[in-house]
Amino acid sequence: MWLLDAIVDGIGEGILLLLRIGLFVAPVLILLEWARLTGRLDRITHRLEPVCRRLGLAPELAPSLTVGAVLGVILGSGVVLETTRDRPVARDQVTLLFVFVGIFHAMFEETAAIFAFGGNGLIMVTTRFAFGLAAFWVYRRWLALRPAALGGPVLAPQPARHRG
């Protein structure tokens, strides 16, 4: 009997939690879709190109940085695929982008979810941004030092789509 009560309580609490998260996340996603349709997301992306250059990241990856940071890694990956089909970008640059986006992704959606649980969204965003930048910097330094550390150029296998 207690097992059935636990299952019923768990399902009820789970549904309430989903509704609570949905009340915060749905408006954020609607706002982001509106920004994309009205061109505001493109303007934000255009403003990020100088930031990309300053960080040592290819400016062509600014749309991926924007979408990845705002919506998440999966959608950011889709934008990377579209971007690199039009204008090839070095693999190191794409990896560098995902080092940052892997830590600092879906900032609005996940912050809203943390806020729904009673957490401090500002602390979460600030911490993830700082760790993302730190990991980005460490990996960028490794890319600069790697040839000397390994005694020459490092040859990585070509992706399947580039093989002849």
C-alpha positions in Angstrom: 0.0 0.0 0.0 2.8 2.4 0.9 4.4 1.8 -2.5 1.2 2.8 -4.3 0.9 5.9 -2.2 4.6 6.8 -3.0 4.0 6.4 -6.7 0.8 8.5 -6.7 2.5 11.2 -4.6 5.6 11.1 -6.9 3.5 11.5 -10.1 1.5 14.3 -8.6 4.6 16.2 -7.4 6.3 15.6 -10.8 3.3 17.1 -12.7 3.3 20.1 -10.4 7.0 20.6 -10.9 6.6 20.4 -14.7 3.9 23.0 -14.6 6.0 25.2 -12.5 9.0 25.0 -14.8 6.8 25.4 -17.8 5.4 28.7 -16.5 9.0 30.1 -16.5 10.5 28.4 -19.6 7.6 28.8 -22.1 7.6 32.6 -22.1 11.4 32.6 -22.5 11.2 30.3 -25.5 8.4 32.4 -27.0 10.4 35.5 -26.6 13.5 33.9 -28.2 11.5 32.7 -31.2 10.0 36.2 -31.6 13.5 37.7 -31.5 14.6 35.3 -34.2 11.6 36.0 -36.5 11.9 39.8 -36.1 15.6 39.8 -36.8 16.6 41.0 -33.3 18.6 37.8 -32.8 20.6 38.5 -36.0 21.4 42.0 -34.6 22.6 40.5 -31.4 24.7 38.0 -33.4 26.2 40.9 -35.5 27.2 42.7 -32.3 29.0 39.5 -31.0 31.3 39.3 -34.0 33.8 41.8 -32.6 33.7 39.9 -29.3 34.5 36.7 -31.1 37.5 38.4 -32.8 38.7 39.8 -29.5 38.5 36.3 -28.0 40.4 34.8 -30.9 37.4 33.0 -32.2 36.4 33.1 -35.9 33.7 35.8 -36.4 31.7 33.3 -38.5 31.0 31.4 -35.3 29.1 34.3 -33.7 25.7 32.9 -34.7 26.6 29.6 -33.1 27.8 31.3 -30.0 24.6 33.3 -29.7 22.3 30.3 -30.3 24.4 28.0 -28.1 24.5 30.3 -25.2 20.9 31.2 -25.4 19.1 28.0 -26.5 21.6 25.2 -25.9 24.3 23.0 -27.3 22.1 21.0 -29.7 20.6 24.0 -31.5 24.1 25.7 -31.4 25.5 22.5 -33.1 22.9 22.8 -35.9 24.0 26.4 -36.5 27.6 25.4 -36.6 26.8 22.8 -39.2 25.0 25.4 -41.3 27.8 28.0 -40.8 30.6 25.6 -41.7 28.9 24.4 -44.9 28.9 28.0 -46.2 32.3 29.1 -44.8 34.7 26.4 -43.6 36.1 27.1 -40.1 39.1 25.4 -38.5 38.3 22.5 -36.3 40.2 24.1 -33.4 37.9 27.1 -33.7 34.8 24.9 -33.5 36.2 23.0 -30.6 37.1 26.2 -28.8 33.5 27.4 -29.3 32.1 24.3 -27.8 34.5 24.4 -24.8 32.7 27.6 -23.9 29.2 26.7 -25.0 29.5 23.3 -23.3 29.7 25.1 -19.9 27.7 28.2 -20.7 24.6 27.1 -22.7 20.9 27.6 -22.6 21.4 30.4 -20.2 17.8 31.7 -20.2 16.1 28.4 -20.1 18.2 26.9 -17.4 18.3 30.0 -15.3 14.5 30.1 -15.4 14.4 26.5 -14.3 16.8 27.2 -11.4 14.7 30.2 -10.5 11.6 28.0 -10.5 13.3 25.7 -7.9 14.1 28.8 -5.7 17.7 29.1 -6.7 19.6 32.3 -7.5 19.8 32.6 -11.3 22.3 35.5 -11.2 24.8 33.4 -9.2 24.3 30.5 -11.6 24.8 32.6 -14.8 27.8 34.4 -13.4 29.5 31.2 -12.2 28.9 29.3 -15.5 30.1 32.3 -17.5 33.3 32.6 -15.5 34.0 28.9 -15.7 33.2 28.9 -19.4 35.6 31.8 -20.0 38.3 30.1 -17.8 38.0 26.8 -19.8 38.0 28.7 -23.1 41.2 30.5 -22.0 42.9 27.4 -20.9 42.1 25.5 -24.1 43.1 28.5 -26.2 46.5 28.6 -24.4 46.8 24.8 -25.0 46.2 25.3 -28.7 49.0 27.9 -28.8 51.5 25.7 -26.8 50.5 22.3 -28.2 52.9 22.2 -31.2 55.9 23.1 -29.0 54.9 20.7 -26.3 54.4 17.8 -28.7 57.5 18.5 -30.8 55.9 19.7 -34.0 52.6 20.1 -35.7 49.7 17.9 -34.6 47.9 16.2 -37.4 44.3 15.3 -36.6 42.3 13.0 -38.9 40.1 14.7 -41.4 36.3 14.5 -40.8 34.6 12.0 -43.2 32.9 14.8 -45.1 36.3 16.3 -46.1 37.9 13.0 -47.2 38.5 12.6 -50.9 
